[in-house]
Amino acid sequence: MIDIIPQLCVSIVSKHGVEALCERLKDVESIEAIESVIKALDKVSEEVPQAVVMGRGLESLSKLLEFFEFPKQVLIF
């Protein structure tokens, strides 16, 4: 499964998936969904970091930091 992660990340980026994930971060009602989106953005950032920056991922994540405890904040950024 590890071998398909780079391909999957490139596919997500090419189909504007970063923007879609960032849009999902606006749904503050579900902390579980937000955590899943953060994990997905983390994986994408490992393979295609510029896509997360260009897709406003850092901006979207920074608006949510206050909802997480400090150790989790450190992991996000």
mmCIF file of the N, C-alpha and C atoms, coordinates in Angstrom:
data_MODEL
# 
_entry.id   MODEL 
# 
loop_
_atom_site.group_PDB 
_atom_site.id 
_atom_site.type_symbol 
_atom_site.label_atom_id 
_atom_site.label_alt_id 
_atom_site.label_comp_id 
_atom_site.label_asym_id 
_atom_site.label_entity_id 
_atom_site.label_seq_id 
_atom_site.pdbx_PDB_ins_code 
_atom_site.Cartn_x 
_atom_site.Cartn_y 
_atom_site.Cartn_z 
_atom_site.occupancy 
_atom_site.B_iso_or_equiv 
_atom_site.pdbx_formal_charge 
_atom_site.auth_seq_id 
_atom_site.auth_comp_id 
_atom_site.auth_asym_id 
_atom_site.auth_atom_id 
_atom_site.pdbx_PDB_model_num 
ATOM 1   N N  . MET A 1 1  ? 0.817   -1.195 0.000   1.00 0.00 ? 1  MET A N  1 
ATOM 2   C CA . MET A 1 1  ? 0.000   0.000  0.000   1.00 0.00 ? 1  MET A CA 1 
ATOM 3   C C  . MET A 1 1  ? 0.860   1.258  0.000   1.00 0.00 ? 1  MET A C  1 
ATOM 4   N N  . ILE A 1 2  ? 2.006   1.218  0.668   1.00 0.00 ? 2  ILE A N  1 
ATOM 5   C CA . ILE A 1 2  ? 2.892   2.368  0.728   1.00 0.00 ? 2  ILE A CA 1 
ATOM 6   C C  . ILE A 1 2  ? 3.292   2.824  -0.672  1.00 0.00 ? 2  ILE A C  1 
ATOM 7   N N  . ASP A 1 3  ? 3.434   1.879  -1.603  1.00 0.00 ? 3  ASP A N  1 
ATOM 8   C CA . ASP A 1 3  ? 3.877   2.213  -2.950  1.00 0.00 ? 3  ASP A CA 1 
ATOM 9   C C  . ASP A 1 3  ? 2.851   3.033  -3.729  1.00 0.00 ? 3  ASP A C  1 
ATOM 10  N N  . ILE A 1 4  ? 1.579   2.953  -3.380  1.00 0.00 ? 4  ILE A N  1 
ATOM 11  C CA . ILE A 1 4  ? 0.578   3.692  -4.134  1.00 0.00 ? 4  ILE A CA 1 
ATOM 12  C C  . ILE A 1 4  ? 0.314   5.094  -3.573  1.00 0.00 ? 4  ILE A C  1 
ATOM 13  N N  . ILE A 1 5  ? 0.842   5.392  -2.397  1.00 0.00 ? 5  ILE A N  1 
ATOM 14  C CA . ILE A 1 5  ? 0.589   6.699  -1.795  1.00 0.00 ? 5  ILE A CA 1 
ATOM 15  C C  . ILE A 1 5  ? 1.097   7.839  -2.674  1.00 0.00 ? 5  ILE A C  1 
ATOM 16  N N  . PRO A 1 6  ? 2.324   7.789  -3.211  1.00 0.00 ? 6  PRO A N  1 
ATOM 17  C CA . PRO A 1 6  ? 2.745   8.897  -4.084  1.00 0.00 ? 6  PRO A CA 1 
ATOM 18  C C  . PRO A 1 6  ? 1.833   9.087  -5.291  1.00 0.00 ? 6  PRO A C  1 
ATOM 19  N N  . GLN A 1 7  ? 1.423   7.993  -5.905  1.00 0.00 ? 7  GLN A N  1 
ATOM 20  C CA . GLN A 1 7  ? 0.524   8.081  -7.060  1.00 0.00 ? 7  GLN A CA 1 
ATOM 21  C C  . GLN A 1 7  ? -0.829  8.642  -6.656  1.00 0.00 ? 7  GLN A C  1 
ATOM 22  N N  . LEU A 1 8  ? -1.321  8.221  -5.521  1.00 0.00 ? 8  LEU A N  1 
ATOM 23  C CA . LEU A 1 8  ? -2.599  8.697  -5.021  1.00 0.00 ? 8  LEU A CA 1 
ATOM 24  C C  . LEU A 1 8  ? -2.538  10.193 -4.729  1.00 0.00 ? 8  LEU A C  1 
ATOM 25  N N  . CYS A 1 9  ? -1.449  10.643 -4.128  1.00 0.00 ? 9  CYS A N  1 
ATOM 26  C CA . CYS A 1 9  ? -1.292  12.065 -3.831  1.00 0.00 ? 9  CYS A CA 1 
ATOM 27  C C  . CYS A 1 9  ? -1.264  12.903 -5.100  1.00 0.00 ? 9  CYS A C  1 
ATOM 28  N N  . VAL A 1 10 ? -0.549  12.438 -6.097  1.00 0.00 ? 10 VAL A N  1 
ATOM 29  C CA . VAL A 1 10 ? -0.492  13.154 -7.374  1.00 0.00 ? 10 VAL A CA 1 
ATOM 30  C C  . VAL A 1 10 ? -1.880  13.197 -8.011  1.00 0.00 ? 10 VAL A C  1 
ATOM 31  N N  . SER A 1 11 ? -2.612  12.114 -7.909  1.00 0.00 ? 11 SER A N  1 
ATOM 32  C CA . SER A 1 11 ? -3.976  12.075 -8.448  1.00 0.00 ? 11 SER A CA 1 
ATOM 33  C C  . SER A 1 11 ? -4.888  13.061 -7.714  1.00 0.00 ? 11 SER A C  1 
ATOM 34  N N  . ILE A 1 12 ? -4.771  13.107 -6.391  1.00 0.00 ? 12 ILE A N  1 
ATOM 35  C CA . ILE A 1 12 ? -5.583  14.049 -5.602  1.00 0.00 ? 12 ILE A CA 1 
ATOM 36  C C  . ILE A 1 12 ? -5.271  15.479 -6.025  1.00 0.00 ? 12 ILE A C  1 
ATOM 37  N N  . VAL A 1 13 ? -4.004  15.788 -6.158  1.00 0.00 ? 13 VAL A N  1 
ATOM 38  C CA . VAL A 1 13 ? -3.596  17.145 -6.530  1.00 0.00 ? 13 VAL A CA 1 
ATOM 39  C C  . VAL A 1 13 ? -4.083  17.497 -7.927  1.00 0.00 ? 13 VAL A C  1 
ATOM 40  N N  . SER A 1 14 ? -3.965  16.575 -8.866  1.00 0.00 ? 14 SER A N  1 
ATOM 41  C CA . SER A 1 14 ? -4.347  16.872 -10.246 1.00 0.00 ? 14 SER A CA 1 
ATOM 42  C C  . SER A 1 14 ? -5.852  17.072 -10.418 1.00 0.00 ? 14 SER A C  1 
ATOM 43  N N  . LYS A 1 15 ? -6.620  16.578 -9.495  1.00 0.00 ? 15 LYS A N  1 
ATOM 44  C CA . LYS A 1 15 ? -8.075  16.733 -9.577  1.00 0.00 ? 15 LYS A CA 1 
ATOM 45  C C  . LYS A 1 15 ? -8.602  17.769 -8.576  1.00 0.00 ? 15 LYS A C  1 
ATOM 46  N N  . HIS A 1 16 ? -7.716  18.692 -8.169  1.00 0.00 ? 16 HIS A N  1 
ATOM 47  C CA . HIS A 1 16 ? -8.069  19.777 -7.241  1.00 0.00 ? 16 HIS A CA 1 
ATOM 48  C C  . HIS A 1 16 ? -8.572  19.249 -5.903  1.00 0.00 ? 16 HIS A C  1 
ATOM 49  N N  . GLY A 1 17 ? -8.016  18.136 -5.476  1.00 0.00 ? 17 GLY A N  1 
ATOM 50  C CA . GLY A 1 17 ? -8.428  17.529 -4.223  1.00 0.00 ? 17 GLY A CA 1 
ATOM 51  C C  . GLY A 1 17 ? -7.998  18.301 -2.993  1.00 0.00 ? 17 GLY A C  1 
ATOM 52  N N  . VAL A 1 18 ? -6.887  19.019 -3.086  1.00 0.00 ? 18 VAL A N  1 
ATOM 53  C CA . VAL A 1 18 ? -6.439  19.808 -1.931  1.00 0.00 ? 18 VAL A CA 1 
ATOM 54  C C  . VAL A 1 18 ? -7.472  20.880 -1.619  1.00 0.00 ? 18 VAL A C  1 
ATOM 55  N N  . GLU A 1 19 ? -7.952  21.544 -2.659  1.00 0.00 ? 19 GLU A N  1 
ATOM 56  C CA . GLU A 1 19 ? -8.978  22.567 -2.462  1.00 0.00 ? 19 GLU A CA 1 
ATOM 57  C C  . GLU A 1 19 ? -10.249 21.964 -1.869  1.00 0.00 ? 19 GLU A C  1 
ATOM 58  N N  . ALA A 1 20 ? -10.613 20.775 -2.327  1.00 0.00 ? 20 ALA A N  1 
ATOM 59  C CA . ALA A 1 20 ? -11.808 20.102 -1.812  1.00 0.00 ? 20 ALA A CA 1 
ATOM 60  C C  . ALA A 1 20 ? -11.624 19.716 -0.344  1.00 0.00 ? 20 ALA A C  1 
ATOM 61  N N  . LEU A 1 21 ? -10.425 19.250 -0.008  1.00 0.00 ? 21 LEU A N  1 
ATOM 62  C CA . LEU A 1 21 ? -10.147 18.908 1.388   1.00 0.00 ? 21 LEU A CA 1 
ATOM 63  C C  . LEU A 1 21 ? -10.200 20.152 2.272   1.00 0.00 ? 21 LEU A C  1 
ATOM 64  N N  . CYS A 1 22 ? -9.654  21.246 1.779   1.00 0.00 ? 22 CYS A N  1 
ATOM 65  C CA . CYS A 1 22 ? -9.684  22.496 2.556   1.00 0.00 ? 22 CYS A CA 1 
ATOM 66  C C  . CYS A 1 22 ? -11.114 22.984 2.746   1.00 0.00 ? 22 CYS A C  1 
ATOM 67  N N  . GLU A 1 23 ? -11.933 22.788 1.762   1.00 0.00 ? 23 GLU A N  1 
ATOM 68  C CA . GLU A 1 23 ? -13.346 23.164 1.882   1.00 0.00 ? 23 GLU A CA 1 
ATOM 69  C C  . GLU A 1 23 ? -14.016 22.329 2.975   1.00 0.00 ? 23 GLU A C  1 
ATOM 70  N N  . ARG A 1 24 ? -13.627 21.081 3.069   1.00 0.00 ? 24 ARG A N  1 
ATOM 71  C CA . ARG A 1 24 ? -14.183 20.184 4.082   1.00 0.00 ? 24 ARG A CA 1 
ATOM 72  C C  . ARG A 1 24 ? -13.795 20.620 5.497   1.00 0.00 ? 24 ARG A C  1 
ATOM 73  N N  . LEU A 1 25 ? -12.670 21.310 5.622   1.00 0.00 ? 25 LEU A N  1 
ATOM 74  C CA . LEU A 1 25 ? -12.224 21.786 6.933   1.00 0.00 ? 25 LEU A CA 1 
ATOM 75  C C  . LEU A 1 25 ? -13.165 22.837 7.522   1.00 0.00 ? 25 LEU A C  1 
ATOM 76  N N  . LYS A 1 26 ? -14.005 23.405 6.700   1.00 0.00 ? 26 LYS A N  1 
ATOM 77  C CA . LYS A 1 26 ? -14.955 24.413 7.186   1.00 0.00 ? 26 LYS A CA 1 
ATOM 78  C C  . LYS A 1 26 ? -16.088 23.793 7.987   1.00 0.00 ? 26 LYS A C  1 
ATOM 79  N N  . ASP A 1 27 ? -16.250 22.474 7.912   1.00 0.00 ? 27 ASP A N  1 
ATOM 80  C CA . ASP A 1 27 ? -17.298 21.767 8.646   1.00 0.00 ? 27 ASP A CA 1 
ATOM 81  C C  . ASP A 1 27 ? -16.784 21.459 10.053  1.00 0.00 ? 27 ASP A C  1 
ATOM 82  N N  . VAL A 1 28 ? -16.898 22.433 10.941  1.00 0.00 ? 28 VAL A N  1 
ATOM 83  C CA . VAL A 1 28 ? -16.350 22.307 12.284  1.00 0.00 ? 28 VAL A CA 1 
ATOM 84  C C  . VAL A 1 28 ? -17.214 21.411 13.165  1.00 0.00 ? 28 VAL A C  1 
ATOM 85  N N  . GLU A 1 29 ? -18.351 20.988 12.695  1.00 0.00 ? 29 GLU A N  1 
ATOM 86  C CA . GLU A 1 29 ? -19.239 20.145 13.486  1.00 0.00 ? 29 GLU A CA 1 
ATOM 87  C C  . GLU A 1 29 ? -18.642 18.768 13.764  1.00 0.00 ? 29 GLU A C  1 
ATOM 88  N N  . SER A 1 30 ? -17.810 18.279 12.878  1.00 0.00 ? 30 SER A N  1 
ATOM 89  C CA . SER A 1 30 ? -17.282 16.933 13.024  1.00 0.00 ? 30 SER A CA 1 
ATOM 90  C C  . SER A 1 30 ? -15.766 16.960 13.190  1.00 0.00 ? 30 SER A C  1 
ATOM 91  N N  . ILE A 1 31 ? -15.307 16.822 14.410  1.00 0.00 ? 31 ILE A N  1 
ATOM 92  C CA . ILE A 1 31 ? -13.877 16.831 14.686  1.00 0.00 ? 31 ILE A CA 1 
ATOM 93  C C  . ILE A 1 31 ? -13.193 15.605 14.077  1.00 0.00 ? 31 ILE A C  1 
ATOM 94  N N  . GLU A 1 32 ? -13.914 14.494 13.982  1.00 0.00 ? 32 GLU A N  1 
ATOM 95  C CA . GLU A 1 32 ? -13.344 13.287 13.371  1.00 0.00 ? 32 GLU A CA 1 
ATOM 96  C C  . GLU A 1 32 ? -13.073 13.513 11.886  1.00 0.00 ? 32 GLU A C  1 
ATOM 97  N N  . ALA A 1 33 ? -14.006 14.180 11.202  1.00 0.00 ? 33 ALA A N  1 
ATOM 98  C CA . ALA A 1 33 ? -13.810 14.467 9.782   1.00 0.00 ? 33 ALA A CA 1 
ATOM 99  C C  . ALA A 1 33 ? -12.631 15.416 9.593   1.00 0.00 ? 33 ALA A C  1 
ATOM 100 N N  . ILE A 1 34 ? -12.527 16.402 10.464  1.00 0.00 ? 34 ILE A N  1 
ATOM 101 C CA . ILE A 1 34 ? -11.416 17.355 10.380  1.00 0.00 ? 34 ILE A CA 1 
ATOM 102 C C  . ILE A 1 34 ? -10.088 16.639 10.587  1.00 0.00 ? 34 ILE A C  1 
ATOM 103 N N  . GLU A 1 35 ? -10.024 15.747 11.553  1.00 0.00 ? 35 GLU A N  1 
ATOM 104 C CA . GLU A 1 35 ? -8.785  15.002 11.797  1.00 0.00 ? 35 GLU A CA 1 
ATOM 105 C C  . GLU A 1 35 ? -8.421  14.141 10.591  1.00 0.00 ? 35 GLU A C  1 
ATOM 106 N N  . SER A 1 36 ? -9.409  13.559 9.937   1.00 0.00 ? 36 SER A N  1 
ATOM 107 C CA . SER A 1 36 ? -9.147  12.753 8.740   1.00 0.00 ? 36 SER A CA 1 
ATOM 108 C C  . SER A 1 36 ? -8.620  13.614 7.602   1.00 0.00 ? 36 SER A C  1 
ATOM 109 N N  . VAL A 1 37 ? -9.196  14.789 7.442   1.00 0.00 ? 37 VAL A N  1 
ATOM 110 C CA . VAL A 1 37 ? -8.739  15.706 6.392   1.00 0.00 ? 37 VAL A CA 1 
ATOM 111 C C  . VAL A 1 37 ? -7.310  16.158 6.684   1.00 0.00 ? 37 VAL A C  1 
ATOM 112 N N  . ILE A 1 38 ? -7.009  16.435 7.935   1.00 0.00 ? 38 ILE A N  1 
ATOM 113 C CA . ILE A 1 38 ? -5.647  16.839 8.305   1.00 0.00 ? 38 ILE A CA 1 
ATOM 114 C C  . ILE A 1 38 ? -4.655  15.728 7.984   1.00 0.00 ? 38 ILE A C  1 
ATOM 115 N N  . LYS A 1 39 ? -5.018  14.489 8.272   1.00 0.00 ? 39 LYS A N  1 
ATOM 116 C CA . LYS A 1 39 ? -4.144  13.355 7.944   1.00 0.00 ? 39 LYS A CA 1 
ATOM 117 C C  . LYS A 1 39 ? -3.933  13.249 6.432   1.00 0.00 ? 39 LYS A C  1 
ATOM 118 N N  . ALA A 1 40 ? -5.013  13.451 5.673   1.00 0.00 ? 40 ALA A N  1 
ATOM 119 C CA . ALA A 1 40 ? -4.903  13.384 4.212   1.00 0.00 ? 40 ALA A CA 1 
ATOM 120 C C  . ALA A 1 40 ? -3.995  14.504 3.693   1.00 0.00 ? 40 ALA A C  1 
ATOM 121 N N  . LEU A 1 41 ? -4.179  15.713 4.209   1.00 0.00 ? 41 LEU A N  1 
ATOM 122 C CA . LEU A 1 41 ? -3.331  16.829 3.790   1.00 0.00 ? 41 LEU A CA 1 
ATOM 123 C C  . LEU A 1 41 ? -1.875  16.592 4.179   1.00 0.00 ? 41 LEU A C  1 
ATOM 124 N N  . ASP A 1 42 ? -1.666  15.951 5.309   1.00 0.00 ? 42 ASP A N  1 
ATOM 125 C CA . ASP A 1 42 ? -0.310  15.619 5.735   1.00 0.00 ? 42 ASP A CA 1 
ATOM 126 C C  . ASP A 1 42 ? 0.353   14.684 4.737   1.00 0.00 ? 42 ASP A C  1 
ATOM 127 N N  . LYS A 1 43 ? -0.358  13.653 4.313   1.00 0.00 ? 43 LYS A N  1 
ATOM 128 C CA . LYS A 1 43 ? 0.197   12.704 3.333   1.00 0.00 ? 43 LYS A CA 1 
ATOM 129 C C  . LYS A 1 43 ? 0.486   13.397 2.010   1.00 0.00 ? 43 LYS A C  1 
ATOM 130 N N  . VAL A 1 44 ? -0.443  14.251 1.566   1.00 0.00 ? 44 VAL A N  1 
ATOM 131 C CA . VAL A 1 44 ? -0.231  14.974 0.315   1.00 0.00 ? 44 VAL A CA 1 
ATOM 132 C C  . VAL A 1 44 ? 0.981   15.893 0.450   1.00 0.00 ? 44 VAL A C  1 
ATOM 133 N N  . SER A 1 45 ? 1.116   16.541 1.603   1.00 0.00 ? 45 SER A N  1 
ATOM 134 C CA . SER A 1 45 ? 2.233   17.474 1.785   1.00 0.00 ? 45 SER A CA 1 
ATOM 135 C C  . SER A 1 45 ? 3.585   16.766 1.770   1.00 0.00 ? 45 SER A C  1 
ATOM 136 N N  . GLU A 1 46 ? 3.612   15.501 2.136   1.00 0.00 ? 46 GLU A N  1 
ATOM 137 C CA . GLU A 1 46 ? 4.864   14.741 2.078   1.00 0.00 ? 46 GLU A CA 1 
ATOM 138 C C  . GLU A 1 46 ? 5.296   14.491 0.642   1.00 0.00 ? 46 GLU A C  1 
ATOM 139 N N  . GLU A 1 47 ? 4.337   14.323 -0.249  1.00 0.00 ? 47 GLU A N  1 
ATOM 140 C CA . GLU A 1 47 ? 4.646   13.999 -1.647  1.00 0.00 ? 47 GLU A CA 1 
ATOM 141 C C  . GLU A 1 47 ? 4.655   15.234 -2.548  1.00 0.00 ? 47 GLU A C  1 
ATOM 142 N N  . VAL A 1 48 ? 3.718   16.155 -2.324  1.00 0.00 ? 48 VAL A N  1 
ATOM 143 C CA . VAL A 1 48 ? 3.566   17.331 -3.189  1.00 0.00 ? 48 VAL A CA 1 
ATOM 144 C C  . VAL A 1 48 ? 3.318   18.561 -2.306  1.00 0.00 ? 48 VAL A C  1 
ATOM 145 N N  . PRO A 1 49 ? 4.331   18.987 -1.556  1.00 0.00 ? 49 PRO A N  1 
ATOM 146 C CA . PRO A 1 49 ? 4.118   20.063 -0.586  1.00 0.00 ? 49 PRO A CA 1 
ATOM 147 C C  . PRO A 1 49 ? 3.627   21.373 -1.194  1.00 0.00 ? 49 PRO A C  1 
ATOM 148 N N  . GLN A 1 50 ? 4.097   21.700 -2.378  1.00 0.00 ? 50 GLN A N  1 
ATOM 149 C CA . GLN A 1 50 ? 3.689   22.957 -2.995  1.00 0.00 ? 50 GLN A CA 1 
ATOM 150 C C  . GLN A 1 50 ? 2.193   22.980 -3.302  1.00 0.00 ? 50 GLN A C  1 
ATOM 151 N N  . ALA A 1 51 ? 1.590   21.828 -3.507  1.00 0.00 ? 51 ALA A N  1 
ATOM 152 C CA . ALA A 1 51 ? 0.149   21.764 -3.790  1.00 0.00 ? 51 ALA A CA 1 
ATOM 153 C C  . ALA A 1 51 ? -0.662  22.178 -2.561  1.00 0.00 ? 51 ALA A C  1 
ATOM 154 N N  . VAL A 1 52 ? -0.186  21.824 -1.379  1.00 0.00 ? 52 VAL A N  1 
ATOM 155 C CA . VAL A 1 52 ? -0.893  22.189 -0.146  1.00 0.00 ? 52 VAL A CA 1 
ATOM 156 C C  . VAL A 1 52 ? -0.791  23.701 0.072   1.00 0.00 ? 52 VAL A C  1 
ATOM 157 N N  . VAL A 1 53 ? 0.371   24.256 -0.199  1.00 0.00 ? 53 VAL A N  1 
ATOM 158 C CA . VAL A 1 53 ? 0.545   25.702 -0.052  1.00 0.00 ? 53 VAL A CA 1 
ATOM 159 C C  . VAL A 1 53 ? -0.312  26.435 -1.072  1.00 0.00 ? 53 VAL A C  1 
ATOM 160 N N  . MET A 1 54 ? -0.241  26.023 -2.330  1.00 0.00 ? 54 MET A N  1 
ATOM 161 C CA . MET A 1 54 ? -1.003  26.688 -3.394  1.00 0.00 ? 54 MET A CA 1 
ATOM 162 C C  . MET A 1 54 ? -2.505  26.485 -3.232  1.00 0.00 ? 54 MET A C  1 
ATOM 163 N N  . GLY A 1 55 ? -2.916  25.376 -2.637  1.00 0.00 ? 55 GLY A N  1 
ATOM 164 C CA . GLY A 1 55 ? -4.329  25.089 -2.431  1.00 0.00 ? 55 GLY A CA 1 
ATOM 165 C C  . GLY A 1 55 ? -4.890  25.705 -1.158  1.00 0.00 ? 55 GLY A C  1 
ATOM 166 N N  . ARG A 1 56 ? -4.112  26.586 -0.535  1.00 0.00 ? 56 ARG A N  1 
ATOM 167 C CA . ARG A 1 56 ? -4.500  27.292 0.687   1.00 0.00 ? 56 ARG A CA 1 
ATOM 168 C C  . ARG A 1 56 ? -4.673  26.352 1.877   1.00 0.00 ? 56 ARG A C  1 
ATOM 169 N N  . GLY A 1 57 ? -3.933  25.264 1.872   1.00 0.00 ? 57 GLY A N  1 
ATOM 170 C CA . GLY A 1 57 ? -4.018  24.309 2.966   1.00 0.00 ? 57 GLY A CA 1 
ATOM 171 C C  . GLY A 1 57 ? -3.516  24.859 4.281   1.00 0.00 ? 57 GLY A C  1 
ATOM 172 N N  . LEU A 1 58 ? -2.404  25.591 4.239   1.00 0.00 ? 58 LEU A N  1 
ATOM 173 C CA . LEU A 1 58 ? -1.867  26.156 5.481   1.00 0.00 ? 58 LEU A CA 1 
ATOM 174 C C  . LEU A 1 58 ? -2.820  27.190 6.065   1.00 0.00 ? 58 LEU A C  1 
ATOM 175 N N  . GLU A 1 59 ? -3.398  27.982 5.190   1.00 0.00 ? 59 GLU A N  1 
ATOM 176 C CA . GLU A 1 59 ? -4.368  28.988 5.646   1.00 0.00 ? 59 GLU A CA 1 
ATOM 177 C C  . GLU A 1 59 ? -5.568  28.319 6.303   1.00 0.00 ? 59 GLU A C  1 
ATOM 178 N N  . SER A 1 60 ? -6.070  27.277 5.689   1.00 0.00 ? 60 SER A N  1 
ATOM 179 C CA . SER A 1 60 ? -7.230  26.569 6.224   1.00 0.00 ? 60 SER A CA 1 
ATOM 180 C C  . SER A 1 60 ? -6.914  25.908 7.555   1.00 0.00 ? 60 SER A C  1 
ATOM 181 N N  . LEU A 1 61 ? -5.742  25.291 7.644   1.00 0.00 ? 61 LEU A N  1 
ATOM 182 C CA . LEU A 1 61 ? -5.346  24.619 8.882   1.00 0.00 ? 61 LEU A CA 1 
ATOM 183 C C  . LEU A 1 61 ? -5.114  25.607 10.025  1.00 0.00 ? 61 LEU A C  1 
ATOM 184 N N  . SER A 1 62 ? -4.563  26.755 9.712   1.00 0.00 ? 62 SER A N  1 
ATOM 185 C CA . SER A 1 62 ? -4.266  27.723 10.767  1.00 0.00 ? 62 SER A CA 1 
ATOM 186 C C  . SER A 1 62 ? -5.525  28.228 11.459  1.00 0.00 ? 62 SER A C  1 
ATOM 187 N N  . LYS A 1 63 ? -6.643  28.202 10.766  1.00 0.00 ? 63 LYS A N  1 
ATOM 188 C CA . LYS A 1 63 ? -7.906  28.652 11.353  1.00 0.00 ? 63 LYS A CA 1 
ATOM 189 C C  . LYS A 1 63 ? -8.466  27.648 12.358  1.00 0.00 ? 63 LYS A C  1 
ATOM 190 N N  . LEU A 1 64 ? -7.939  26.438 12.342  1.00 0.00 ? 64 LEU A N  1 
ATOM 191 C CA . LEU A 1 64 ? -8.462  25.383 13.208  1.00 0.00 ? 64 LEU A CA 1 
ATOM 192 C C  . LEU A 1 64 ? -7.575  25.062 14.400  1.00 0.00 ? 64 LEU A C  1 
ATOM 193 N N  . LEU A 1 65 ? -6.432  25.657 14.497  1.00 0.00 ? 65 LEU A N  1 
ATOM 194 C CA . LEU A 1 65 ? -5.487  25.296 15.548  1.00 0.00 ? 65 LEU A CA 1 
ATOM 195 C C  . LEU A 1 65 ? -6.060  25.415 16.945  1.00 0.00 ? 65 LEU A C  1 
ATOM 196 N N  . GLU A 1 66 ? -6.890  26.397 17.177  1.00 0.00 ? 66 GLU A N  1 
ATOM 197 C CA . GLU A 1 66 ? -7.419  26.615 18.517  1.00 0.00 ? 66 GLU A CA 1 
ATOM 198 C C  . GLU A 1 66 ? -8.274  25.447 19.019  1.00 0.00 ? 66 GLU A C  1 
ATOM 199 N N  . PHE A 1 67 ? -8.753  24.601 18.122  1.00 0.00 ? 67 PHE A N  1 
ATOM 200 C CA . PHE A 1 67 ? -9.598  23.471 18.513  1.00 0.00 ? 67 PHE A CA 1 
ATOM 201 C C  . PHE A 1 67 ? -8.800  22.286 19.036  1.00 0.00 ? 67 PHE A C  1 
ATOM 202 N N  . PHE A 1 68 ? -7.487  22.317 18.858  1.00 0.00 ? 68 PHE A N  1 
ATOM 203 C CA . PHE A 1 68 ? -6.648  21.186 19.223  1.00 0.00 ? 68 PHE A CA 1 
ATOM 204 C C  . PHE A 1 68 ? -5.743  21.532 20.392  1.00 0.00 ? 68 PHE A C  1 
ATOM 205 N N  . GLU A 1 69 ? -5.398  20.517 21.178  1.00 0.00 ? 69 GLU A N  1 
ATOM 206 C CA . GLU A 1 69 ? -4.452  20.691 22.262  1.00 0.00 ? 69 GLU A CA 1 
ATOM 207 C C  . GLU A 1 69 ? -3.067  20.962 21.683  1.00 0.00 ? 69 GLU A C  1 
ATOM 208 N N  . PHE A 1 70 ? -2.195  21.543 22.496  1.00 0.00 ? 70 PHE A N  1 
ATOM 209 C CA . PHE A 1 70 ? -0.884  21.981 22.013  1.00 0.00 ? 70 PHE A CA 1 
ATOM 210 C C  . PHE A 1 70 ? -0.075  20.884 21.319  1.00 0.00 ? 70 PHE A C  1 
ATOM 211 N N  . PRO A 1 71 ? 0.029   19.675 21.873  1.00 0.00 ? 71 PRO A N  1 
ATOM 212 C CA . PRO A 1 71 ? 0.820   18.646 21.167  1.00 0.00 ? 71 PRO A CA 1 
ATOM 213 C C  . PRO A 1 71 ? 0.294   18.368 19.759  1.00 0.00 ? 71 PRO A C  1 
ATOM 214 N N  . LYS A 1 72 ? -1.007  18.398 19.586  1.00 0.00 ? 72 LYS A N  1 
ATOM 215 C CA . LYS A 1 72 ? -1.599  18.178 18.264  1.00 0.00 ? 72 LYS A CA 1 
ATOM 216 C C  . LYS A 1 72 ? -1.314  19.370 17.351  1.00 0.00 ? 72 LYS A C  1 
ATOM 217 N N  . GLN A 1 73 ? -1.314  20.579 17.908  1.00 0.00 ? 73 GLN A N  1 
ATOM 218 C CA . GLN A 1 73 ? -0.988  21.770 17.132  1.00 0.00 ? 73 GLN A CA 1 
ATOM 219 C C  . GLN A 1 73 ? 0.416   21.673 16.568  1.00 0.00 ? 73 GLN A C  1 
ATOM 220 N N  . VAL A 1 74 ? 1.324   21.187 17.382  1.00 0.00 ? 74 VAL A N  1 
ATOM 221 C CA . VAL A 1 74 ? 2.714   21.028 16.948  1.00 0.00 ? 74 VAL A CA 1 
ATOM 222 C C  . VAL A 1 74 ? 2.803   20.032 15.795  1.00 0.00 ? 74 VAL A C  1 
ATOM 223 N N  . LEU A 1 75 ? 2.032   18.955 15.880  1.00 0.00 ? 75 LEU A N  1 
ATOM 224 C CA . LEU A 1 75 ? 2.041   17.956 14.799  1.00 0.00 ? 75 LEU A CA 1 
ATOM 225 C C  . LEU A 1 75 ? 1.459   18.523 13.509  1.00 0.00 ? 75 LEU A C  1 
ATOM 226 N N  . ILE A 1 76 ? 0.449   19.382 13.630  1.00 0.00 ? 76 ILE A N  1 
ATOM 227 C CA . ILE A 1 76 ? -0.177  19.951 12.440  1.00 0.00 ? 76 ILE A CA 1 
ATOM 228 C C  . ILE A 1 76 ? 0.798   20.868 11.727  1.00 0.00 ? 76 ILE A C  1 
ATOM 229 N N  . PHE A 1 77 ? 1.507   21.692 12.508  1.00 0.00 ? 77 PHE A N  1 
ATOM 230 C CA . PHE A 1 77 ? 2.455   22.613 11.901  1.00 0.00 ? 77 PHE A CA 1 
ATOM 231 C C  . PHE A 1 77 ? 3.858   22.210 12.250  1.00 0.00 ? 77 PHE A C  1 
# 
